[in-house]
Each structure stands twice: as structure tokens, then as C-alpha cells.
Amino acid sequence: PQMPHGRMPLPSFWKVVEDTLQQSSAQLQTFCQTFETVTPSPVTQPLNPAEERKVLSLVSKHGPDKLYQVTSNISGSKDLDLTLLRGQIVALLQSADTKGNTNRWLVDAGGPRGFVPAAKLQPY
């Protein structure tokens, strides 16, 4: 198949490619900003004292930027899967499972460690 820009000199062709990419990038940025303003952030549930102690220990072990909150109940189906309740705080250990699947993350739930679906976690 003949590309529409096939007869164009190479520098002009790359200019067209670059312009198109910049345009798409700008559109994506606008979309992300709109999306962030439209979706209200889920209400963070107040933590009970036991959870709070657990969170503090996770922070001291892994650092605050590794903490995630479970957005909906998770019932582990495979070996090494964790069963967690919505609102629980976990620390990210690895953003992939042993097979390199990035949809399952290895987390520390303040004692038990195991895998959870990445889609059910949000930064805390």
C-alpha cells in the first residue's frame, strides 16, 4: 500500500509525523485533565486504631509513596492471592506477579503478603 506521504522528502515526512504526534499528545492531556475533574475521588474511609498502627508500620517499612488503598473487596482465588476488604491499606512490593503479569501486584497487607488485582488499588 502506498502511503499518502510516500513521495514526500524525508525531512518533511518526519515533520508531519511529529506534528501528528504532538497533536495526539495534546488531545490526550486534555482528556486526562477533563477525566480528573469529572471523576470525584472516592471518599477515604477513616481508619480504626488497629488499621492506623498497621499503616504506620507499612509507612516506616516501605515509605509513604508505596501505600495503596483497596477500592473494592478482593477475594483471592489463586494460591498466594490475598483476600482484602475495601478501604484496607497495603504497601506495594512489586508491580507484577512472578510471571511478569502487571495486572497482579505483590503487596504487603501488614503481615500477610500476596497478590491482588492492580485495578482494585489506588494510591493512598
N, C-alpha and C positions, 0 to 999 in steps of 0.2 A: 504493500500500500504506500502511495506517495504522500509524504507529509506536506501539509499546506506551506510550510516554510522551507521545503526541501531545496529550492533554488536560491534561497537567501544566503548571502555570505555569512560565514560562521559567527563573527562578532555580533552582527545584527540578530542572528538566531538566538544567541545566548542572552542578548538584551531582552528579547521577547520573553524567553523562559524566566528570566529574573523578574521582570515586571509582573508576570502572571503569578509567580510565587509570592511576591511582596503583597499583591492584591489579596490572594487567598489568606495569607498570614494576617493581614489587617482584618479581614472578614471574620476569621476565627477568633481573634482577640475581642472584637466587638461582641461576638456571640457569647464568649465566656463571661464578659462583663455583664451582659444582659442576664445570662443564666444565674450569675451570683446574686444579682439584685432581686430576681424573681423568686428564687427559692429561699424561704426563710430557714435559718439554721435551726436544727432540731433543739428542743429545749434540753439543756443539760440537767439531768436529774441530780438533786442534792445527794451527797454520799453519806452513808451511815458511818459511824466512827471506825468500825472494822474495815470497811472499804477504804476509808481515808488513810488509815495506817498502811494498808496494802499499797495504795497509790504512792505514799511517801517512800515506801521501801523500793517500789519499782523505779521511782524517780532517782533515788540515790544509786540504784544498781545500773540503770540503763540511760538516765538523762531524760529531761522533760520532752525533748523532741521525738522520743521513741514511743510516747504514750498514745494509745488509741482507745476510743470508746466503741463498744459494741452497739450497733444501731438497731438490731433486731435479734430475737432469740436464735441461738445456733444449737442445733442438736447434731453432735458429731456422729457420723455414720461409719467411717473407716477407723482402723486402728490409728492411734496417735492423733485422732481428731478430738478437739475439746468441745464440751457442751457448755455454753455460756448463756447468761441472761442479758437481755437488753439493758444498756446502761453500765455494764461492767467495764472496768478499765484493765487493759492489758498492755504489755510492752512488746514492741516488735523486736524479734531476734533476727529474722531473716525474711525478706520479701519474696520467698519462693519455697516450694517444698523440695524434698530430696531428689525429685525427678526434674527440678528446674521449672515447675509449673508456677507461674507468678500469680495465679488466681487463688492459691492457698498460701497463707503466710504462717510462719512459725512464730508463736508468741509465748510469752511468759505471763501466766494469769495469776502471778503472785504465789507461786508454789507449783501447780501443775503446768507443764509446758506441752504444747501440741499445736496442731494445725487448725486454722479457721479460714473461712472464705474471706478473701480480701475485700470483697464488695460489701461485707457487713461491718466494716470497720471505718471509723472516721477519726481524723486527728483530734486529740483531746485538748 
